[in-house]
Amino acid sequence: MKPKDIKEFLITLGYTQDRFGHMKKEFPNKIRRYKFQKISLRVEVKANRPNSTWHNENYNHPIYYKDLEIHEGKLKFHN
């Protein structure tokens, strides 16, 4: 997949693009952010409270664009 396609899909799920090109969405207790890098995607989350920091949700494995697909309305990763 291409980053452009992923961003368009995330917009349909209610994500908004910030000034850095990352996609963010607030949930009741957390904020999730998708960071777009040259060949991979990073998914980060932080608590929805002051002074919390971002944590990489997929720290063990990089998520390459070539390993992504949209299936049944969800973004699926396959390694």
C-alpha positions as CSV (number, residue, x, y, z in Angstrom):
1,M,0.0,0.0,0.0
2,K,1.0,3.6,-0.4
3,P,1.0,6.1,2.5
4,K,-1.6,8.2,0.6
5,D,-4.0,5.3,0.6
6,I,-3.5,4.6,4.3
7,K,-4.1,8.3,5.1
8,E,-7.4,8.3,3.1
9,F,-8.6,5.2,4.9
10,L,-7.7,6.6,8.3
11,I,-9.7,9.8,7.5
12,T,-12.8,7.6,6.9
13,L,-12.2,6.3,10.5
14,G,-12.2,9.8,12.0
15,Y,-8.4,10.5,12.1
16,T,-7.1,13.9,11.3
17,Q,-3.8,15.0,9.9
18,D,-1.5,17.1,12.1
19,R,1.0,19.7,10.8
20,F,3.7,17.0,10.6
21,G,1.7,14.7,8.3
22,H,0.9,12.2,11.1
23,M,-2.7,10.9,11.6
24,K,-4.2,11.2,15.0
25,K,-7.4,10.3,16.8
26,E,-8.5,10.9,20.4
27,F,-10.3,8.1,22.2
28,P,-11.8,8.4,25.8
29,N,-8.6,7.3,27.5
30,K,-5.9,7.5,24.9
31,I,-4.7,9.2,21.7
32,R,-3.4,7.0,18.8
33,R,-1.0,8.4,16.2
34,Y,0.2,6.9,12.9
35,K,3.6,8.2,11.9
36,F,4.6,7.8,8.3
37,Q,8.2,7.1,7.5
38,K,10.0,6.5,4.2
39,I,9.2,2.7,4.0
40,S,7.3,1.9,7.2
41,L,4.6,3.0,9.5
42,R,4.8,3.5,13.2
43,V,1.8,3.3,15.5
44,E,2.1,5.2,18.7
45,V,-0.3,5.7,21.7
46,K,-0.3,7.9,24.7
47,A,-2.7,8.4,27.7
48,N,-5.2,11.2,27.3
49,R,-3.9,13.2,30.2
50,P,-1.3,15.9,30.8
51,N,2.4,15.1,30.7
52,S,2.0,11.6,29.1
53,T,4.5,10.5,26.5
54,W,4.1,8.6,23.2
55,H,4.8,4.8,23.2
56,N,5.4,2.7,20.1
57,E,2.7,0.0,19.9
58,N,4.7,-2.2,17.5
59,Y,8.1,-1.9,19.0
60,N,9.1,-5.5,18.2
61,H,8.4,-5.3,14.4
62,P,8.5,-2.5,11.9
63,I,5.3,-2.3,9.8
64,Y,6.3,-2.0,6.2
65,Y,3.9,-0.5,3.7
66,K,4.2,-3.6,1.5
67,D,2.8,-5.7,4.5
68,L,-0.4,-3.6,4.9
69,E,-3.8,-4.1,3.5
70,I,-7.3,-2.9,4.1
71,H,-9.5,-5.9,4.9
72,E,-13.2,-5.8,6.0
73,G,-12.8,-2.1,7.1
74,K,-9.7,-2.6,9.1
75,L,-6.0,-2.0,8.5
76,K,-4.3,-5.4,8.6
77,F,-0.6,-6.1,9.1
78,H,0.9,-9.3,7.8
79,N,4.6,-10.2,8.2
